Amino acid sequence: MGEDLTFRFCLKSFGCTQNVGEGENIRQILLSSRGREVDDIYSADVIIINSCAVKTPTEDKIIQQIYDCSMTDADIIVTGCLPKINPDRIKKACPDAILTPPNIGKSILKYVPLQLTNGEAYKMARLPEKPVFYVDQPLTAIVPIAQGCLGSCTYCTVKYARGWLQSYLLKDVFEYSKMAIEMGARELYITTQDTATYGKDNGITLVDLLKKLLEIEGEFKLRIGMMSPNHASEIIEDLLDLMEKDERIYRFLHVPVQSGSDRILELMKRQYNIEAFNQLIKKIRTRFPLMTLSTDVIVGFPGETNFDYDQTVNCLERNKFDIVNVSKYGDRPLAASSNFNNKIPSDIKKKRSKHITEKVHDIQLARNREWIGWKGEAIVLKDTHKGNKFARNIYYRPIILLRGNLGEKVSVNIISNSRSSLKGDIERISAQIAE
């Protein structure tokens, strides 16, 4: 490929919000460096797989994708978490694949279009040079605030890919966020492996960061990403105080419980007990009864008894979470739990997963039903695949509308609900806040 020619690339991203954001950063770098994106892997000169390593089913899907890509004439680059977690499996699927660590950023240009040897030194990217937006959410920017975490969960391999906590400088996150808003963002997704740990390595807190971001002028909303319960408890009062003062923070929190059993939490090394977790949720619900709360649970962790499982169900029924991500436990490379005894048979894990998912669906339907008759403001954020409009209110509730323009702030009346969303009528348009 000569200097005057473009190269064709195909990019496929998997995993969490932060990883998707890093993939979008790669896309923009390639597009600004003579790259032309194609959807067909057989038309590409270079294929970039931005991988995830959290769950076995996701890894299986990615490995199959890598194998399929190996049948093409393209050069294959695998980035994200999987190269550091299971490089041997990637190489088995595609021996010629180039493996890089996560968050490679502009260093991707070392490999495109010129291919260098594995092990080439690279500089870990920090924040992207310009804000990254979701492809299908043009008003939503992803704002990474750190890399790594402070936990040592026995089931997790991401720690081996991302390392210990490295918080980005407050001033850099501020300038990045300000630029995103100037570019039209009306939502900022504040993301990292554990947002509540932000600043623990440099003497500040997540609340300090949020206060600084709220100095930015404009109509926008901040969505705070996942936070571990033990670290969330340290800042929760200050965080809820800030939410009460400024409506630009979504009334939304993602606090993974993983299990309702203290015995299993100890085996997981989760650094809290279920009573502390329940008290945290109680504090949040007392201050904000309508808060949208999200959590994660793992069923079938090694040694999980029927009693342990029932305690998890009880936790979900007690706290009535609006969003629950249910995962069946699976061994992961490098994870300590892979060496634990008393593995749960797959048929029992499947049965527990099905049962708990049905419980969650009942809770979600009942919670959404309580919103019928609610009136208030929402922002129209994107088009749906069915031709409707998708909006959110201050409580991060998804609202489906029949009309509206992107960026409009509208006054809505909730008229019906499903398990996953609300349906509303527009009573009036409050403001056009997007260009």
C-alpha positions as CSV (number, residue, x, y, z in Angstrom):
1,M,0.0,0.0,0.0
2,G,1.6,3.2,-1.1
3,E,1.5,6.5,0.7
4,D,-1.2,7.9,-1.6
5,L,-3.5,4.9,-1.1
6,T,-6.1,4.3,1.6
7,F,-6.2,1.0,3.4
8,R,-9.4,-0.8,4.2
9,F,-10.0,-1.9,7.8
10,C,-12.7,-3.8,9.6
11,L,-13.1,-3.2,13.3
12,K,-15.1,-5.3,15.7
13,S,-15.5,-4.4,19.4
14,F,-16.7,-6.4,22.3
15,G,-17.3,-5.9,26.1
16,C,-17.7,-3.0,28.5
17,T,-18.4,0.6,27.9
18,Q,-14.7,1.5,28.4
19,N,-13.6,-1.1,25.9
20,V,-16.2,0.0,23.3
21,G,-14.9,3.6,23.8
22,E,-11.4,2.4,23.2
23,G,-12.6,0.7,20.0
24,E,-14.3,3.9,18.8
25,N,-11.0,5.8,19.5
26,I,-9.2,3.3,17.3
27,R,-11.8,3.7,14.6
28,Q,-11.4,7.5,14.6
29,I,-7.6,7.2,14.5
30,L,-7.7,4.9,11.5
31,L,-10.3,7.0,9.7
32,S,-8.0,10.1,10.1
33,S,-5.0,8.1,8.9
34,R,-6.1,7.1,5.4
35,G,-8.2,4.3,6.6
36,R,-11.5,3.4,5.0
37,E,-13.9,1.2,7.1
38,V,-15.6,-1.8,5.6
39,D,-18.0,-4.2,7.1
40,D,-17.0,-7.3,5.1
41,I,-14.0,-9.0,6.5
42,Y,-13.1,-10.4,3.1
43,S,-12.8,-6.8,1.8
44,A,-10.4,-5.6,4.5
45,D,-6.7,-5.2,4.4
46,V,-6.5,-5.1,8.2
47,I,-9.0,-6.6,10.7
48,I,-8.9,-5.3,14.3
49,I,-10.6,-7.4,17.0
50,N,-11.1,-5.3,20.2
51,S,-11.7,-8.1,22.6
52,C,-13.2,-8.8,26.0
53,A,-12.2,-11.5,28.5
54,V,-14.9,-11.3,31.2
55,K,-17.0,-14.4,30.3
56,T,-16.3,-17.7,28.6
57,P,-19.2,-17.4,26.2
58,T,-17.9,-14.0,25.0
59,E,-14.4,-15.4,24.6
60,D,-15.8,-18.3,22.6
61,K,-17.6,-15.9,20.3
62,I,-14.4,-13.8,19.9
63,I,-12.2,-16.8,19.2
64,Q,-14.7,-18.0,16.5
65,Q,-14.6,-14.4,15.0
66,I,-10.7,-14.5,15.0
67,Y,-10.8,-18.0,13.4
68,D,-13.2,-16.8,10.7
69,C,-11.0,-13.7,10.0
70,S,-7.9,-16.0,9.7
71,M,-9.5,-17.4,6.6
72,T,-9.1,-14.0,4.8
73,D,-6.1,-12.4,3.3
74,A,-6.2,-9.5,5.9
75,D,-3.7,-8.9,8.7
76,I,-5.3,-9.7,12.0
77,I,-4.7,-7.5,15.1
78,V,-6.3,-8.5,18.4
79,T,-6.4,-5.9,21.1
80,G,-8.4,-5.5,24.3
81,C,-8.2,-7.7,27.3
82,L,-8.1,-11.2,25.8
83,P,-4.4,-11.1,24.4
84,K,-3.1,-10.8,28.0
85,I,-5.6,-13.3,29.4
86,N,-5.5,-16.1,26.8
87,P,-2.9,-15.5,24.1
88,D,-2.4,-19.2,23.4
89,R,-6.0,-19.7,22.4
90,I,-5.9,-16.6,20.1
91,K,-2.7,-18.0,18.5
92,K,-4.3,-21.4,18.0
93,A,-7.2,-19.7,16.2
94,C,-4.9,-17.5,14.1
95,P,-1.2,-18.2,14.4
96,D,-0.3,-15.0,12.5
97,A,-2.4,-12.6,14.7
98,I,-0.6,-9.6,16.2
99,L,-1.5,-9.3,19.8
100,T,-1.5,-6.0,21.7
101,P,-2.5,-5.0,25.2
102,P,-5.8,-3.0,25.8
103,N,-6.1,0.8,25.4
104,I,-3.6,0.9,22.6
105,G,-4.8,4.2,21.2
106,K,-2.7,5.9,18.6
107,S,-0.1,3.1,18.8
108,I,-2.4,1.1,16.5
109,L,-0.7,3.1,13.7
110,K,2.5,1.1,14.4
111,Y,0.7,-2.0,13.0
112,V,-1.4,-0.4,10.3
113,P,-0.6,-0.6,7.4
114,L,3.0,-1.7,8.4
115,Q,3.1,-4.8,10.5
116,L,5.7,-5.0,13.2
117,T,6.7,-8.0,15.3
118,N,5.0,-9.1,18.4
119,G,6.5,-7.7,21.6
120,E,7.2,-4.3,20.0
121,A,7.4,-1.6,22.7
122,Y,4.4,0.7,22.8
123,K,3.2,3.6,24.9
124,M,0.0,2.9,26.9
125,A,-2.6,5.4,25.6
126,R,-4.3,7.6,28.1
127,L,-7.4,9.6,27.1
128,P,-8.2,9.7,23.4
129,E,-7.0,12.8,21.6
130,K,-10.6,13.8,20.9
131,P,-13.9,12.6,22.4
132,V,-15.3,9.3,21.5
133,F,-19.0,8.9,20.7
134,Y,-21.2,5.8,20.4
135,V,-21.9,5.0,16.8
136,D,-25.6,4.6,17.3
137,Q,-25.9,7.2,20.0
138,P,-24.7,10.4,18.4
139,L,-25.3,12.5,21.6
140,T,-23.5,10.1,24.0
141,A,-19.7,10.4,24.6
142,I,-17.7,7.9,26.5
143,V,-15.4,9.4,29.2
144,P,-12.8,7.0,30.6
145,I,-11.4,8.2,33.9
146,A,-8.9,5.5,34.8
147,Q,-7.4,2.1,34.0
148,G,-7.3,-0.9,36.3
149,C,-8.8,-1.4,39.8
150,L,-8.0,-2.2,43.4
151,G,-9.8,-5.5,43.7
152,S,-8.6,-9.1,43.6
153,C,-11.8,-10.9,42.8
154,T,-11.1,-14.6,42.4
155,Y,-13.3,-15.0,39.3
156,C,-11.9,-12.1,37.4
157,T,-9.2,-11.9,34.8
158,V,-9.5,-8.3,33.7
159,K,-7.1,-7.3,36.5
160,Y,-4.3,-9.1,34.6
161,A,-5.1,-7.2,31.5
162,R,-5.7,-3.7,33.0
163,G,-3.5,-3.8,36.0
164,W,-3.7,-1.8,39.2
165,L,-5.5,1.6,39.4
166,Q,-4.1,4.5,37.4
167,S,-6.4,7.5,37.6
168,Y,-6.3,10.0,34.7
169,L,-5.5,13.5,35.7
170,L,-8.6,15.5,36.7
171,K,-7.6,18.4,34.4
172,D,-7.3,16.0,31.5
173,V,-10.7,14.4,32.1
174,F,-12.2,17.9,32.5
175,E,-10.8,19.2,29.2
176,Y,-11.8,16.0,27.4
177,S,-15.4,16.3,28.8
178,K,-15.6,19.9,27.9
179,M,-14.5,19.2,24.4
180,A,-17.2,16.4,24.1
181,I,-19.9,18.8,25.2
182,E,-18.7,21.4,22.7
183,M,-18.9,18.8,20.0
184,G,-22.6,18.2,20.9
185,A,-22.6,15.5,23.6
186,R,-25.7,15.6,25.8
187,E,-24.7,12.5,27.8
188,L,-21.3,11.7,29.3
189,Y,-20.7,8.1,30.3
190,I,-18.2,8.2,33.1
191,T,-16.5,4.8,32.9
192,T,-13.7,2.7,34.2
193,Q,-13.4,-0.7,36.0
194,D,-14.5,0.8,39.3
195,T,-15.5,4.5,39.2
196,A,-15.6,4.7,43.0
197,T,-11.9,4.2,43.2
198,Y,-11.1,7.2,41.1
199,G,-8.4,9.3,42.7
200,K,-7.4,6.8,45.4
201,D,-3.9,6.9,43.8
202,N,-3.6,10.6,43.8
203,G,-5.5,12.0,46.8
204,I,-8.9,13.0,45.2
205,T,-12.3,11.4,44.8
206,L,-14.9,10.6,42.2
207,V,-17.0,13.3,43.8
208,D,-14.2,15.9,43.3
209,L,-14.1,14.9,39.7
210,L,-17.9,15.2,39.2
211,K,-18.0,18.6,40.9
212,K,-15.3,19.8,38.4
213,L,-17.2,18.4,35.4
214,L,-20.4,20.2,36.6
215,E,-18.5,23.5,36.3
216,I,-18.8,23.0,32.5
217,E,-21.6,25.1,31.1
218,G,-24.4,23.5,29.1
219,E,-27.3,21.1,29.2
220,F,-25.9,17.6,29.6
221,K,-26.2,14.6,31.8
222,L,-23.5,12.5,33.6
223,R,-24.0,8.8,33.9
224,I,-21.8,7.2,36.5
225,G,-20.5,3.8,35.7
226,M,-20.0,0.7,37.8
227,M,-18.7,1.0,41.3
228,S,-17.8,-1.8,43.8
229,P,-20.0,-1.7,46.9
230,N,-17.1,-1.3,49.4
231,H,-15.6,1.7,47.7
232,A,-19.1,3.2,46.9
233,S,-19.9,3.1,50.6
234,E,-17.0,5.4,51.3
235,I,-18.3,8.2,49.1
236,I,-22.0,7.6,48.9
237,E,-23.2,10.4,51.2
238,D,-21.2,13.0,49.3
239,L,-22.3,11.5,46.0
240,L,-26.0,11.6,46.9
241,D,-25.6,15.2,48.2
242,L,-24.2,16.2,44.9
243,M,-27.0,14.5,43.0
244,E,-29.5,16.5,45.1
245,K,-27.8,19.8,44.2
246,D,-27.4,19.2,40.4
247,E,-29.9,17.5,38.2
248,R,-27.3,17.0,35.5
249,I,-26.3,13.8,37.2
250,Y,-28.5,10.9,36.3
251,R,-30.2,9.2,39.2
252,F,-28.6,6.0,38.2
253,L,-26.0,3.8,40.0
254,H,-24.5,0.4,39.0
255,V,-23.4,-1.5,42.1
256,P,-22.7,-5.2,41.5
257,V,-23.5,-7.6,44.4
258,Q,-22.4,-10.8,42.7
259,S,-23.9,-13.0,45.4
260,G,-26.3,-12.7,48.4
261,S,-24.2,-15.2,50.4
262,D,-21.5,-14.0,52.7
263,R,-19.7,-17.3,52.3
264,I,-19.6,-17.0,48.5
265,L,-18.6,-13.3,48.7
266,E,-15.7,-14.3,50.9
267,L,-14.7,-17.0,48.4
268,M,-14.9,-14.3,45.7
269,K,-12.8,-11.9,47.7
270,R,-15.4,-9.2,47.3
271,Q,-14.4,-7.2,50.4
272,Y,-17.9,-6.6,51.8
273,N,-20.7,-8.6,53.3
274,I,-24.3,-8.7,52.3
275,E,-25.5,-6.7,55.3
276,A,-23.2,-3.8,54.3
277,F,-24.4,-4.1,50.8
278,N,-28.1,-4.0,51.8
279,Q,-27.4,-0.9,54.0
280,L,-25.7,0.8,51.1
281,I,-28.8,0.2,48.9
282,K,-31.1,1.3,51.7
283,K,-29.2,4.6,51.9
284,I,-29.6,5.2,48.2
285,R,-33.3,4.2,48.2
286,T,-34.0,6.4,51.2
287,R,-32.6,9.5,49.5
288,F,-33.8,8.7,46.0
289,P,-36.8,6.2,46.0
290,L,-37.0,6.4,42.2
291,M,-33.3,5.8,41.6
292,T,-32.5,3.4,38.8
293,L,-30.3,0.7,40.3
294,S,-28.3,-1.8,38.4
295,T,-26.5,-4.8,39.8
296,D,-24.7,-8.0,38.6
297,V,-25.0,-11.5,40.0
298,I,-23.0,-14.7,39.3
299,V,-24.9,-18.0,39.7
300,G,-23.1,-21.3,40.1
301,F,-19.9,-20.1,41.7
302,P,-17.8,-23.1,42.9
303,G,-19.3,-24.4,46.0
304,E,-22.6,-22.5,45.8
305,T,-25.3,-24.4,47.6
306,N,-29.0,-24.1,47.2
307,F,-29.0,-22.0,50.4
308,D,-26.3,-19.7,49.0
309,Y,-28.3,-19.3,45.8
310,D,-31.6,-18.6,47.7
311,Q,-29.8,-15.8,49.5
312,T,-28.9,-14.2,46.2
313,V,-32.6,-14.4,45.1
314,N,-33.6,-12.9,48.5
315,C,-31.2,-10.0,48.0
316,L,-32.7,-9.2,44.6
317,E,-36.2,-9.5,45.9
318,R,-35.4,-7.3,48.8
319,N,-33.7,-4.5,46.9
320,K,-35.8,-4.6,43.7
321,F,-33.1,-3.7,41.2
322,D,-34.2,-2.2,38.0
323,I,-31.4,-3.8,35.9
324,V,-29.8,-7.1,36.8
325,N,-27.0,-8.7,34.7
326,V,-27.1,-12.4,35.4
327,S,-24.1,-14.5,34.5
328,K,-23.5,-18.3,34.9
329,Y,-20.1,-18.9,36.4
330,G,-17.3,-20.1,34.1
331,D,-13.6,-20.7,34.7
332,R,-11.4,-18.0,33.2
333,P,-7.7,-18.2,32.5
334,L,-5.5,-16.9,35.3
335,A,-8.5,-16.6,37.7
336,A,-8.0,-18.1,41.1
337,S,-11.5,-19.6,41.1
338,S,-10.5,-21.8,38.2
339,N,-8.6,-24.0,40.7
340,F,-11.4,-24.2,43.2
341,N,-13.1,-27.5,44.0
342,N,-16.8,-28.2,44.1
343,K,-17.6,-26.9,40.6
344,I,-21.4,-26.7,39.9
345,P,-22.7,-28.9,37.1
346,S,-23.8,-27.0,34.0
347,D,-27.4,-28.2,34.2
348,I,-27.8,-26.8,37.8
349,K,-26.2,-23.4,36.7
350,K,-28.6,-23.3,33.8
351,K,-31.6,-24.0,36.0
352,R,-30.6,-21.4,38.6
353,S,-29.9,-18.8,35.9
354,K,-33.3,-19.4,34.3
355,H,-35.1,-19.2,37.6
356,I,-33.4,-16.0,38.8
357,T,-33.9,-14.3,35.4
358,E,-37.6,-15.0,35.7
359,K,-37.6,-13.4,39.2
360,V,-35.8,-10.4,37.8
361,H,-38.3,-10.0,34.9
362,D,-41.2,-9.9,37.4
363,I,-39.5,-7.3,39.5
364,Q,-38.7,-5.1,36.4
365,L,-42.2,-5.3,35.1
366,A,-43.7,-4.3,38.5
367,R,-41.1,-1.4,38.9
368,N,-41.9,0.0,35.4
369,R,-45.6,-0.3,36.0
370,E,-45.3,2.2,38.9
371,W,-44.1,4.8,36.4
372,I,-47.5,5.0,34.5
373,G,-48.9,8.5,35.0
374,W,-45.5,10.1,35.7
375,K,-45.0,13.5,34.0
376,G,-41.7,15.2,33.5
377,E,-38.8,16.1,31.2
378,A,-36.8,13.8,29.1
379,I,-34.1,14.2,26.4
380,V,-34.5,12.6,22.9
381,L,-31.2,10.7,22.4
382,K,-31.5,8.4,19.4
383,D,-33.7,6.7,16.8
384,T,-34.9,3.1,17.4
385,H,-34.7,0.4,14.8
386,K,-38.5,0.4,14.7
387,G,-38.6,4.1,13.7
388,N,-39.5,5.5,17.1
389,K,-37.6,7.8,19.3
390,F,-35.6,6.9,22.4
391,A,-35.4,9.3,25.3
392,R,-34.3,9.2,29.0
393,N,-35.5,11.1,32.0
394,I,-33.5,12.2,35.0
395,Y,-33.8,8.8,36.5
396,Y,-32.2,7.2,33.4
397,R,-35.5,5.5,32.5
398,P,-35.7,4.5,28.8
399,I,-38.8,6.1,27.3
400,I,-40.1,5.2,23.8
401,L,-41.8,8.1,21.9
402,L,-43.5,8.2,18.6
403,R,-42.0,11.5,17.6
404,G,-39.3,14.0,18.5
405,N,-36.0,15.4,17.2
406,L,-32.6,14.4,18.5
407,G,-31.5,16.7,21.3
408,E,-34.9,18.0,22.1
409,K,-35.9,18.3,25.7
410,V,-39.5,17.3,25.9
411,S,-42.2,17.1,28.5
412,V,-43.7,13.6,28.5
413,N,-46.5,11.6,30.1
414,I,-45.9,7.9,30.7
415,I,-48.9,6.0,29.4
416,S,-47.7,2.3,29.4
417,N,-44.8,0.1,30.1
418,S,-43.0,-3.1,29.2
419,R,-40.4,-5.0,31.2
420,S,-37.5,-3.1,29.7
421,S,-38.9,0.4,28.9
422,L,-41.7,3.0,29.3
423,K,-43.9,4.4,26.6
424,G,-44.7,8.1,26.6
425,D,-46.6,10.9,24.9
426,I,-45.0,14.2,24.3
427,E,-47.1,17.0,25.9
428,R,-44.8,19.8,24.9
429,I,-41.3,20.5,23.6
430,S,-39.3,22.3,26.3
431,A,-36.2,23.2,24.4
432,Q,-34.0,22.3,21.4
433,I,-30.7,21.7,23.1
434,A,-28.8,20.1,20.3
435,E,-27.4,21.6,17.2
